[in-house]
């Protein structure tokens, strides 16, 4: 840690495989309190070293009485810091303290009425009745001598509890989801009243500390290479590096010919003109298209594009003298899912394929200044650093670019068609004020030819179908299609068919995730 950088007060979220674990950590950070997600094997020594002042035990898909159910060391309850158990986490902490956990006589899923029996401590300032989000099939049975019952539902007599002598509380519902009406207040009660948090963790503080760490790491004559993609993660990484070391940062942007309209211009305007950074744009369209010729399988497309990107990047990086470090936009979710967090891999989470990004054989040491931040925090940080909104708040865009939004083989002509379609889609939702209301908007070119009529003639040959997809989501693990204004869809369709030669039919994708995915390939 760089000189003058102190560890913030931290809440540790022990992950037992819940789909909401990252949401818990984000809800804590929204209260200006630093949080980390840790695996069940985390030790008290690791938590104390991280300046942990409170622990949250997450939910999870298991039952605590199952043979292989995930658990944590009981010594975490002896640290003297407050503990909040959520759903599975509540059942686990109760079982560790001698209570029974059994299958419920009736499962509770969804929005449920909660009756508050004791409006103090964790449930202070809540109304006597409210609604919470339940998702459980097991219930705890606690002794009144050991626990105070704070709240109940029709099917769950111990929906919220507090230990009478230990700083341990639990809720059977999920305060982290928006469906729980008073979830933010419950977290505030735990963080500020129980844990004594100051609420002084800010992104501005993170920025100052990140710049200090970079300067302490990079030698006076050393250079850092940053691979720009045009996305918010790599862009904010580059902005932080440039603030820290100035012209000793070299940004490499590989134009693979699979990008959206105007993307190269936006990157050049931002980093070469605004930040005055050393930006090197490599035009490699022909190299990528030659590799993709006749390739239809999406996984093979990804493999070929990734392999060629590394080859192009290696060639350009070799031209940079005194370059010791490679900067990457690795985010906190990548770190969590890779098993690099305290306590190892979280329960039920697979290794993340993207951590490390470019291979180690390139010969650089890694700098990953954003590895403690979530995506929404990175966007806010980018705004604070002066990056344009078009970069900070752009919708996710796949690494292989438009190649995986063209179903079937990729050609220069198809790329031209899809690039025009994509631009119309984005331009129209921006003009209509829908861009910020949509989590991800995309267009897909389908390998389908349909009969159409243009003028007085029949169209069929070299005419494709374009699919438009808008989704709304908070975590991208689940998503729903957007009930967008039909007049907007009409304008999008009309412009595409009138202005784009090669498309004579437009369809709107109304599939949710699951069972569909957000991208088509």
N, C-alpha and C positions, 0 to 999 in steps of 0.2 A: 504493500500500500504506500502511495506517495506521501512524502512529508506533509504534515498539516491536514491530512485527510482522516477524519474520524468515522468510526462505524456508527450508523444511525440506530436508534431504537428499532428493533425488528420483531415482527410476529412470524413465527414459523407455522406453515400449513403442512401438516403431515398427510400425504396423499395415499389413500387406500383404494384408488382406482375410480374415483367418482368422475363423471363427465363434467361436473361443475367445479372441480378443484381450482382450475385457473381463474374461474369467475370469483371464487372466494378471495384469492390473492389480489385480484383487481379491485374488488369491493373494499378491501382494507386500504389499498393505495389511494383509492378515491377519498379516503379520510385523511390523506397526507401522512400516512404511517407506512413505513417500509415493510414489505413482506417478502418471504422466500418460501418456495415449495420444496419440501424435503421428502425423502423416501422413508418407509417405515423402519429401516435399520439405523436411522440417525441416532447418534449418541448424545448424552447430556453434555459431554465435553465439546462436541461440535456446536451445539446450540449456544452454550455459554460463550464460546469464542466468537460467535456471530452476533453477540449482544442481543439475544432473544429475551424479550420481556413478557411474552405470552405465546401460547400454543393453541392452534386450532386443529382438531382431528376431523378430517373430511368424511364425507359419505363414501359409499362404495357398493358394488353389486353383490358382495358376499353376505353370508350370515355368520355372526361371530362364533356360533357353536359348531361350525363346520370344521373338519379336521385341518384343512389347508387354508383356513381363513387368515388374511394378513393381520399382523398385530405389531405392536411397538414395545419397546422396553418399558417395564413398569417404573423404572427410575425417572422417567420423564414427569411422573406425577409427584416426585419427591424434590423437584428443582425449586419449588416455592413460587413458581410463576403461575398466573392464572391459566386454566385450560378450558377451552370451549369445544365440546363434542357436538358434531352435526350428524344427525341420522345414524349411519353406521358408527361414526365416531362417538356418539353418545352411548350407543349400545356397548361398544368396546370398553369405554372408560368405566361404565357401570359394572360390566362383568369383571373387570380388573379389580374393582372395589367390592366384589362379593355379591353383586345382585344377579338375579336371573334374567335371561333373555330367551324368549320363546317365540314360536310362530304365532302371529296374531289370528284371532277368530275372523277377522275381516281385513283385507288389505285396504290401504288408503293411498290413492293416487290422485293427483291434481289439486285443484283449489279447494281448501277445506276451512270451515269455520273454527276459530280458536277462541276459547273462553279463558281470560286471564284470571287466575285465582290470587296472585300476589304481584302487585304492580310496584316492585322495587328491584334493585339489582339489575339483572340482565333485561328485565321487562319494565323497567322504570319508564314512566311517561307514556306508555302505550295505552290505547283505549281498552276498556274492559272486554270488548269483542273486536276481533279483526279476522282477516283471512290470510292463510299461509299456504305454501305449496308443499304437499306431502308426496312421498314416494317410498313406501316401505311395506314390508310384509311381516316384520318382526316387531315385537314390543318388549320393553323392559318392565320388570316388577321391582319397585324399590321400597325400602323400609322408610317409614315416616321418621324414625329416629335418626336415620343417616342422611336422608335427602328431604328437602322441602319441595313440594310440588308447586310449580309456578303457573302452569297452564294445562288445559286438557282439551280434547275434542270428543266427539261422540264415540269414536272407536279407540281412542288412545288416551287413557287416564293420566299418563305421564308424558305429556307432549313437551313440557319444559320443566327442568329440575335444577336445583342448586344444592350442592353438598353443604352440610351444616357446619363442618369444621375445616374443610379444604377449599382452596380457591378453584373449585371445579363446578362448571355448569354445563348443561346439555340441552339441546333442542332436537326433537324428532323430525322437525320440518326443515326446510331449506331457506334460511334467511338471505342467501346470496342471490336468489333468482328474483326477477322483478315481480313475479306473481305473489310473492310475500309482501303485503302492503307496507309493513313497518320494518322491513329487513335492514334498511340503512340505520334506523334508530337502534335496533338491537346490536348491530356492530359497533355503533358509537358508544353504547353503554359498556360493552365489553372492552373496547380499546381504551377509552378515556377514564371510565370509572373503575374498572377492574384492574386493567394493566398499567394505568397511569401514563399512557402515551401523551407526548407533548403535541403531536400532530405537526411537526416541523420538517417533515421530509418533502422536498419540492424538486421538480425537474430542473429548476435553475441551479439548485445545489448539486444535482447529479452532473449537469453540464460542467460546472466548475471543477468537480472532482475528476471527471473523465479526462478533461484537458490536462489537468495536473498529472494524472497517471501516464498519459501518452508522452508528455514532455519528460517525465522521469525515466520512461522506458527507452525512448529513441535517442541515440547518441547524437552529438552535435553535427557530425558529418554523415549521418546515415539518412537514407531515404526510405519512404514507405510507398508501396504500390497499392492502389485501391481499384478493384474491378467494378466499374459502374454498370448497372443494368438499366437505369432509368427509373427504377422503383424507389419507394420511400426509404427502405432499409439501407441500401447502398448509398443513396444520396445523403442521408443524415450522417452516416459513417464518414463519408468524404468531407462533409462540412465540419464535423468535429475534428478530424485530422488536420484540415486546413487551418482551423483556428489555433490548433496546438503547434503545428510545425511549419505552416506557411508553404513556401515554394519547394520544400523538401518532400511534399506529397506529389506523387505522379498518379493521375487517374487514367485508366485505360478503359475505353468504351468500345466494345466489339459490335459493329453493325453487321449483324448476320443476315440482313435482308428479310427477317421474320418479324419486324417491329411494326408498331402502329404508325399511322400517318403523323409526321411532324415530331416524332420522338427524338431523333438525332438532333434536330434544331433546338428542342427544348433543353436537352442536356448541354449542348454547346453554349446556349444563351445563359444558362444558370452557372455553369462552372468555369467556362472560359471567359465570358464577358462580365458576369456579376462578381464571382468570387476571385477571378483572375488566377485560377488554378492551372497547373500544367496538365492539360487534358489532351490525350492522344486518342483520336478516333481511328479505328482500324476498319476499313471497308472490306468485308469478306463475304459478300453476298454470293458470289460465284462458287466459293469453296463450300458453302453450306448447301446450296441448291444442287450441286453435283453429287453430294453425299445422299441427298434425300430423293433423288430421281428414282421413280418406280417403287418407293417404300410406302406401304399402306398401314402397317401395324404401328399403333401409337407408341408402344413401349420401345420399338426399334427406332422410331423417330427420336424419342427422348435420348436413347443411348447414343445415336449418331451425332445429334446436336451437342450433347454434353462432351463427347470425345473430341469433336472438332473445335468446340469452344476452348477446351484446355490447350489444344495444339496451337490455336491462333494466339491465345493469351501468353503461352510460353514463349512463342517467337517474339512478341512485342516486349515482354518483360525482360528478355535477355538484352535488350537495347538500353536498359536503364542501369546506369552505373551506381555503385554504393547502395544498392537496394537490399536491405536485410529483412524487411518486414512486409507482410501481405495483410492488408486490412479487409475484413469481411463484416457483413451486416447480420451476423448471427443474433437472433433474438432469444429472449428468456424461454419461451415455449420450446424452442429447439433444444436448449440446454437441458430443460426438464425431461423431455422425452428421450434424450440421448443417454440418460443415466449419469450425467456429470454433476447433478445436484447433490447436496448433503444427503447421506443415507442411501445413495444409489438410485437405481431406476424405480420410479413410482409403480405401484401395483397396477397391473393391467395395461401398461403403456409400452409400446414397442420402441425399439431403437429408432431414432430419427435419422433418415438417410442424408439429410442436408447439413448436419453439423460438420464443420471442417471444410465443407464446400469444395474448393479446389484441392487436389491431392497433395500429400506431404512431399512427394518426390519433386515438386517444383523448387524445393530448397529454401523456402522462406519460413521465418517465424511468424506466427499469427498474432494479429491485434484485432480484438473483437469488442469494441467499446460499448456496444448496445446489448451485450449478452445478459444484462440484468433488467431489461425493459420489455414490456408488452408492446404490441403493435400500436395500440391507441396512444400510448405514452410517446412512442417514437414520432408519431404524426405531430403531436403537440410540440415536442422538442424541435422538430424540423421547422415549424412555424416560428418558434422563438429565435431560431438561428437565421431567419430571413429567407428560407426556401419558398418558392412559389407554391400556392395552393394546388396548382395542377400536379405537382409532385407529391406534396404532403398528403393530400386527400384523394389521390387517384385510387381507383378500384384495383383489386388484385389482378395481376396479369401473369400468365404461366411462363415459367422459365424458357420453355421451347418456343414461346411466342405464338404467332399465328399458325405455325405448323400443326399444332394440335387442335386448331379450330377449323382446319380444312380436313374433312373426313375423306381419307384416301390419299393418293399420291399428291405431293406438293409441287406446283409449277409456278413459274413467274407470273403467268397470266392469272391463275387462281389467287395468288397473293395480291395482285393488283385489284381484283374484284373485291376480295374480302376487306382489304384496307379501305376502299371507298365505302363499303357497307358499314364497317365499324365506325368510320368517322361520322357518317350520317347519324348513326344510333347515338353516339356520345354527344354530338352537337345538339341533337334534338332534346335529349333528356336534360342537358345543361340549360338550354334556352327555356325549357318548361319548368325549371326549378325542381326537377326530380332527381338530379344526380346525387345529392346528399341524402335522399330518402331511400336510395337503392344501395345495397351492400356490394353488389357486383353486377355489372351489365356486360353482356358479350353477344357477339354474333358468330354464327357458325355457317360455313359453306358446305352444303350437303352434296354428295355425289349422285344427285337425283335430277333427271331432266323431265320436265313436265310440259305439256302443251299449253301454249299461251297465244294471245292475239295482241299484236301491236300494230296500230294503224289498221290496214285492211288485210294484213298478212298473218299467217300462222307462224308461231315461233316454237322451236323445239331444240334444234341442234345448238350446242354451246350455250344453253340457257340452264341455269342452276336454281336451286331452292336455297334461300337464306333463312336460317332459323335465328330468332331473336330471343334472348333469355335475360330476365331481370330477377334477381333473388334478394330476399331480405333475411338477415341472420345476424346474430351477435357473436357467435363463436366459430362459424363455418363448419362445425361438426354436424349441425342440422341446419336446414334452410327451407324456406317456402318461396313459392313464386309470388311476384308482386302483382297485386290487383291494381295495375296502373291505369291511368285515364285512357279510355278507349280512343278519344280524339288524338292523343299523343301517339298511340299505336298506329292510328290511321295515317298520321303525317309521316311517321317513320317508314311505313310500308309504301306509301305513295312516292316519297322521295327516292327510296331505293330502286323501285321499279322504273321510275322516270329518268333517273340520273345515272344508274349503274348499268352499263352494257354487260349483259351476261347473267342477269337475274330477272326472272319473270314470275316469281312467286315468293311470298314471305309468310312464314308461320311463326307463331308465338308459343314458346315452350312453357307449359303449365305443370311441370313435374316438380315434386318436392324431394328434398334429400332428408332421409332415405325415402324411397328405394333408389332414386336416381342420384347421380353426383351433380355438382355444380357445373363443372366442365363436361363436355361430351366425350372427350378422350383423356 
